[in-house]
Amino acid sequence: MEKHQLRYFAAIMDEGTFTAAAQRLHVSQSGISTQVAKLEAELGQQLLDRSGRQIRLTPAGEAVLPLAKNALATLEAIQHTAAEFGNAVRGRIRLGMIMGCSIPPFLDAVADLGRTHPGIELSLHEDHSDELQTRVLSSSLDLALIGYAGDVAPGLEVSVVLDEPITTLVPVGHPLDRAELRLADLRGHKILCLSPGTGIRSAYEDSCRRIGLDPRVDIDASSPATLLHLAERGAGVAVLSSSSTQGTGLRSIPLADAATHARLGLIARRGQHFPAVQLLRTKLLAALRPE
């Protein structure tokens, strides 16, 4: 068996389909199918049940998948460790980021790494924060910038880069254009918020539940900018983080009883210290948490 066959097998289960796995790995769907079939033939066991609309693991596949992921992680650790003894840091980093990420310091640090360390291959993956945590834990991503509220998943270590309250954003002159609001004041108005699985959405929902309110959302989107544009056009009241107010013509009204903050954090698997990954992590933290 070969490393790429294990990678293809793991990617299919991470992504859910041959097509999505092929797109992530930048190979043809037929190539992935052929190599996984060769792996199954070599092992003498069918790993994937292809009979239904959804690909499922066979009992043999369920037993082999964690071993395959461990083997891939070990091989990657060997490559990263060997790179330490070279003249320059080299390696491949798979970096995740929240959907619609446009944070200038984050993008600046990523661009700077490409200029200063040409031996590092970097791939970027956008997703919702909950999914990014799952992918870092499963070793399909090395690092990820996520939004969250509360704690991250066990097995992850997080460096908090932003911790701020949620707020409402309304046009000047809106009925809710006041000095301060409470969550109950939003009843009767359409609520605009980020998609489930984001830190701001989790902070809003948790804050509502703490005081016995139904955390209703009428329109959700993956991009804060989309919600701001909708709020400017009178589509509803945007619930976002305090920093989302920058550069808009909207009024930011604090929510006095929103107990849960929205956080932005950089996550990695606990004990992750590969040179290339650690280098990017240091750069990102320096950019996102300037002294």
C-alpha positions as CSV (number, residue, x, y, z in Angstrom):
1,M,0.0,0.0,0.0
2,E,1.1,3.6,-0.6
3,K,0.7,6.9,1.3
4,H,-1.5,8.5,-1.4
5,Q,-3.9,5.6,-1.3
6,L,-4.4,6.1,2.5
7,R,-4.8,9.9,1.9
8,Y,-7.5,9.3,-0.7
9,F,-9.3,6.9,1.5
10,A,-9.3,9.3,4.5
11,A,-10.2,12.2,2.3
12,I,-13.3,10.4,1.0
13,M,-14.6,9.9,4.5
14,D,-13.7,13.4,5.6
15,E,-15.5,15.0,2.6
16,G,-18.3,12.5,2.2
17,T,-18.0,12.0,-1.6
18,F,-15.4,11.0,-4.2
19,T,-16.0,14.3,-6.0
20,A,-15.4,16.5,-2.9
21,A,-12.3,14.5,-2.0
22,A,-11.0,14.9,-5.5
23,Q,-11.6,18.6,-5.5
24,R,-9.8,19.0,-2.1
25,L,-6.8,17.0,-3.2
26,H,-6.7,18.4,-6.7
27,V,-6.8,15.1,-8.4
28,S,-9.3,13.4,-10.7
29,Q,-12.3,11.5,-9.3
30,S,-11.4,8.5,-11.4
31,G,-7.9,8.6,-10.0
32,I,-9.1,8.5,-6.4
33,S,-11.6,5.7,-7.2
34,T,-8.9,3.6,-8.9
35,Q,-6.4,4.0,-6.1
36,V,-8.9,3.2,-3.3
37,A,-10.0,0.1,-5.3
38,K,-6.3,-1.0,-5.5
39,L,-5.9,-0.4,-1.8
40,E,-9.0,-2.6,-1.1
41,A,-7.6,-5.3,-3.5
42,E,-4.3,-5.3,-1.7
43,L,-5.9,-5.6,1.7
44,G,-8.4,-8.2,0.5
45,Q,-11.2,-6.3,2.1
46,Q,-13.9,-3.8,0.9
47,L,-13.5,-0.6,2.9
48,L,-16.3,1.5,1.4
49,D,-19.9,0.6,0.8
50,R,-20.8,2.3,-2.5
51,S,-24.3,0.7,-2.9
52,G,-26.3,3.6,-1.5
53,R,-26.6,7.3,-2.3
54,Q,-24.2,8.0,0.6
55,I,-20.7,6.4,0.9
56,R,-20.4,4.4,4.1
57,L,-17.6,2.5,5.8
58,T,-17.8,-1.2,5.9
59,P,-16.9,-2.9,9.2
60,A,-13.4,-3.4,7.8
61,G,-13.3,0.3,6.8
62,E,-14.3,1.4,10.2
63,A,-11.4,-0.5,11.7
64,V,-8.9,0.6,9.1
65,L,-9.8,4.4,8.9
66,P,-8.3,5.4,12.3
67,L,-5.2,3.4,11.6
68,A,-4.8,5.0,8.2
69,K,-5.1,8.5,9.8
70,N,-2.6,7.6,12.4
71,A,-0.2,6.3,9.7
72,L,-0.6,9.5,7.7
73,A,0.0,11.7,10.8
74,T,3.2,9.6,11.6
75,L,4.5,10.0,8.1
76,E,3.9,13.7,8.1
77,A,5.6,14.0,11.5
78,I,8.7,12.2,10.0
79,Q,8.7,14.7,7.1
80,H,8.4,17.7,9.3
81,T,11.1,16.4,11.7
82,A,13.5,15.8,8.9
83,A,12.9,19.3,7.6
84,E,14.3,20.7,10.8
85,F,17.7,19.5,9.8
86,G,17.6,21.3,6.4
87,N,18.8,24.8,5.7
88,A,15.3,26.1,5.6
89,V,11.9,25.3,7.0
90,R,10.0,23.2,4.5
91,G,6.7,21.3,4.5
92,R,3.1,21.4,3.7
93,I,0.6,23.3,5.9
94,R,-3.2,22.9,5.6
95,L,-4.7,26.1,7.1
96,G,-8.4,26.5,7.8
97,M,-10.3,29.8,8.2
98,I,-13.8,30.9,8.9
99,M,-16.1,31.4,6.0
100,G,-15.7,34.9,4.4
101,C,-12.5,35.6,6.3
102,S,-11.2,39.0,5.3
103,I,-9.2,40.0,8.4
104,P,-6.3,42.0,7.0
105,P,-3.6,40.9,9.5
106,F,-4.5,37.3,9.0
107,L,-4.2,37.6,5.2
108,D,-1.0,39.7,5.5
109,A,0.7,37.0,7.6
110,V,-0.4,34.3,5.1
111,A,1.0,36.3,2.2
112,D,4.2,37.1,4.0
113,L,4.9,33.4,4.7
114,G,4.8,32.7,0.9
115,R,7.3,35.4,0.3
116,T,9.8,34.6,3.1
117,H,9.6,30.7,3.1
118,P,9.2,29.5,-0.5
119,G,9.9,25.9,0.7
120,I,6.5,25.8,2.5
121,E,3.5,24.7,0.5
122,L,0.3,26.2,1.9
123,S,-3.3,25.2,1.2
124,L,-6.3,27.2,2.5
125,H,-9.7,25.8,3.4
126,E,-12.8,27.8,4.3
127,D,-15.5,26.3,6.4
128,H,-17.8,26.9,9.4
129,S,-16.0,26.9,12.8
130,D,-17.5,23.6,14.1
131,E,-16.4,21.8,11.0
132,L,-12.9,23.3,11.2
133,Q,-12.5,22.0,14.7
134,T,-13.5,18.5,13.5
135,R,-11.0,18.7,10.6
136,V,-8.1,19.8,12.9
137,L,-8.9,17.0,15.3
138,S,-9.0,14.5,12.4
139,S,-5.6,15.7,11.1
140,S,-7.0,16.9,7.8
141,L,-6.1,20.4,8.8
142,D,-3.0,21.6,10.7
143,L,-4.2,25.0,12.0
144,A,-7.5,26.9,11.8
145,L,-8.8,30.4,12.6
146,I,-12.2,29.9,14.1
147,G,-15.0,31.9,15.8
148,Y,-16.4,30.3,18.9
149,A,-18.2,30.8,22.2
150,G,-17.4,28.7,25.3
151,D,-14.8,26.0,25.0
152,V,-13.2,24.4,21.9
153,A,-13.4,20.6,21.4
154,P,-11.2,18.4,23.7
155,G,-7.9,17.6,22.1
156,L,-7.4,21.1,20.7
157,E,-5.3,23.9,22.1
158,V,-6.5,27.4,21.3
159,S,-4.8,30.8,21.3
160,V,-7.5,33.5,21.7
161,V,-6.9,36.5,19.5
162,L,-10.2,38.4,20.0
163,D,-12.7,38.3,22.8
164,E,-15.6,40.7,22.5
165,P,-19.3,41.1,23.3
166,I,-22.0,40.8,20.6
167,T,-23.9,43.9,19.7
168,T,-26.8,45.0,17.5
169,L,-26.4,47.1,14.4
170,V,-29.3,49.2,13.1
171,P,-29.6,52.2,10.8
172,V,-29.7,55.7,12.4
173,G,-33.2,56.5,13.4
174,H,-34.3,52.9,13.6
175,P,-36.9,52.2,16.5
176,L,-34.1,50.4,18.3
177,D,-31.6,53.2,17.9
178,R,-31.0,53.7,21.6
179,A,-28.1,54.0,24.0
180,E,-28.5,50.4,25.1
181,L,-30.7,47.4,24.4
182,R,-31.6,44.1,26.0
183,L,-32.1,40.9,24.1
184,A,-35.9,41.0,24.8
185,D,-36.0,44.3,23.0
186,L,-35.3,42.5,19.7
187,R,-38.6,40.7,19.8
188,G,-40.9,41.9,17.0
189,H,-37.9,42.7,14.8
190,K,-36.3,40.4,12.2
191,I,-32.9,39.1,13.4
192,L,-30.0,38.8,11.1
193,C,-27.1,36.7,12.3
194,L,-24.2,34.5,11.1
195,S,-24.8,30.8,10.2
196,P,-24.9,28.1,12.8
197,G,-21.5,26.8,13.8
198,T,-20.0,30.3,14.1
199,G,-18.8,32.0,17.3
200,I,-21.1,34.9,17.0
201,R,-24.2,32.7,16.4
202,S,-23.2,30.5,19.4
203,A,-22.7,33.6,21.6
204,Y,-26.1,35.0,20.6
205,E,-28.0,31.7,21.1
206,D,-26.3,31.0,24.4
207,S,-27.0,34.5,25.7
208,C,-30.7,34.1,24.8
209,R,-31.0,30.7,26.4
210,R,-29.4,32.0,29.7
211,I,-32.3,34.3,30.2
212,G,-35.0,32.0,28.9
213,L,-35.5,33.5,25.4
214,D,-35.9,31.6,22.1
215,P,-32.8,32.5,20.0
216,R,-34.7,33.2,16.8
217,V,-32.9,34.1,13.6
218,D,-34.8,35.2,10.5
219,I,-32.0,35.5,8.0
220,D,-28.5,34.0,8.4
221,A,-25.5,34.3,6.2
222,S,-21.8,33.2,6.3
223,S,-20.5,36.7,5.7
224,P,-20.8,39.6,8.2
225,A,-20.6,42.0,5.2
226,T,-23.8,40.5,3.7
227,L,-25.7,41.0,7.0
228,L,-24.5,44.5,7.3
229,H,-25.6,45.3,3.8
230,L,-29.0,43.8,4.6
231,A,-29.3,45.8,7.8
232,E,-28.5,49.0,5.9
233,R,-31.4,48.2,3.6
234,G,-33.8,47.7,6.4
235,A,-34.0,43.9,6.3
236,G,-33.7,43.6,10.0
237,V,-31.4,44.0,13.1
238,A,-27.9,42.5,12.6
239,V,-26.4,40.7,15.6
240,L,-22.7,40.6,15.3
241,S,-19.5,41.3,17.2
242,S,-18.4,44.8,18.2
243,S,-15.5,44.9,15.7
244,S,-18.0,44.3,12.8
245,T,-19.2,47.9,13.1
246,Q,-16.1,49.3,11.6
247,G,-16.6,51.1,8.2
248,T,-20.4,51.0,8.2
249,G,-23.1,53.7,8.4
250,L,-24.9,51.6,11.0
251,R,-25.3,52.4,14.7
252,S,-23.8,49.9,17.1
253,I,-26.1,49.4,20.2
254,P,-24.7,47.4,23.1
255,L,-26.7,44.4,24.4
256,A,-26.6,44.8,28.2
257,D,-27.6,41.2,29.0
258,A,-25.6,39.3,26.4
259,A,-23.5,37.3,28.8
260,T,-21.6,35.2,26.3
261,H,-18.8,36.7,24.3
262,A,-17.8,35.9,20.7
263,R,-14.2,34.8,20.4
264,L,-11.7,34.4,17.6
265,G,-9.0,31.8,18.1
266,L,-6.3,29.9,16.4
267,I,-6.5,26.2,17.0
268,A,-4.2,23.2,16.6
269,R,-4.1,19.7,17.8
270,R,-2.7,19.4,21.2
271,G,1.1,18.8,21.1
272,Q,1.4,20.0,17.5
273,H,4.9,21.3,17.1
274,F,6.0,20.7,13.5
275,P,8.5,23.4,12.4
276,A,6.5,24.8,9.4
277,V,3.2,24.7,11.3
278,Q,4.7,26.3,14.3
279,L,6.3,29.0,12.2
280,L,3.0,30.0,10.6
281,R,1.3,29.8,14.0
282,T,3.8,32.2,15.5
283,K,3.4,34.6,12.5
284,L,-0.4,34.6,12.7
285,L,-0.4,35.2,16.5
286,A,2.0,38.1,16.1
287,A,-0.1,39.6,13.4
288,L,-3.5,39.0,15.2
289,R,-2.3,39.9,18.7
290,P,0.1,42.9,18.2
291,E,1.5,44.3,21.4
